């Protein structure tokens, strides 16, 4: 059974920092590209950051560049999102995502249950 379990969410003041963690079990972790997504109330789920299998490539949404850092530890089957300079607009439920391209048409995709991040002014 595949499980992605996020942790580290919480409430923080504007300008503060948090680190989210996602631990993964039930799959071959180092085969999967990993990402963080977020969904604010009434909005779509958007990509925040992604990291390749060997951590050699990372990508960030423009809104978080320079403030957030994604990392992974393949020995621990875990990814992290280090968030600094938090703003109210960062308030959302943050989801961990695992993706393995089975072919050019299909991917094996898994989601965590999400962790709430609330930034207050």
N, C-alpha and C positions, 0 to 999 in steps of 0.2 A: 504494500500500500504506500503510495507516494504521499508525503506530507511536507508542506512548506509552512513553517511556523515563524511568524514575525513577532518581534518584541522590541521594547525600547520607546514606544510612543508615550505621549503624555502631554501635559500643559506646560508651556514655556512663554516667557515674555518676549516681546519684540526685541530683536537683536540677540537673542539667546541661541543656544545650540542644543542639539540632540543627536544621538547616534542610534539608528535603527539596525536591528540584526534580523537575519532570516536564516534559520537552520533547515536543512533539507535532508530527507531520508527517503529510501525506497526507489532511488534511481541512481544512475551512474553520474554523479554530480559534475565531473570534469568534462562530460560530453555536452553539457547544457550551457548555452548563453543565458545570462541572468539579467534581470531588470527589476527596477522599482517603478511602479506606477502610483498615481494618486487620483483620488476622486473626491471633489468637493461637493457639498450638497447641491443638488439640482444641476450638476455638470457631468460631462462625460469623463470616463477614466482616461487619463493622459499619461504618456510616458514621461518619466522624470529622468532616469539615467539607465544605461545599460553597460554591460561588461562582457567581453568575450570569454571563451572557455579558459584561455591561458592568461587572462587579465591584460593582454597586450593592447586591446582596443577598448576605449570607453567613449560613450556619447552622452550628452546632456541636453536637456531642454534649455532653450535660451534663457528662460526665466530663472534657472538655478545655476547657470554657469558661474564659476568663481566662488560660489557659496557652498555647494554640495560636492561631495566626493564619494564615488562608489568604489568598493573594493571587494575582493573575495579571498577566501582561504580554502583552497581545494583540499587541504589536509583535514579541515574541520567541517567540510560540506556546508559552508556558510558564506553569506554575503553581508555587506554592511553598507549603510548610507550615513555618512557623516555630514550633518547639516549645521551650518553656521550662518550667522546673520539672518536669523529667521524673521519672516514678515507675516503679517496677518493673512496675506493671500496664500501662504504655504499651508494654511489650515486645511486638512483633508484626511481621509483615510488612505493610508499608504499600503500598497500591496506588493508582495514579492511575486515574481514571475520567472518560471523556468521554461526555456524553449530549446527544442532539438529539431533541426530540419531533417525530416525523414526523406524528403524529396524536394524538388523545386516547387511542388504544389502543396505539400502538406507538412505540418509540423506537429510534434508532440509538445503540448503546452499544459502547464500546471500553474495554479494560483494558490497563494496563501489566503488566510481568512481576513487579513488586514489588521492594521493597528492605527489608532486615532492619534493624530498630531493636532494640537490646538495652540495657536499663537495669539496671545492677547497683547493689546497695546498698553 
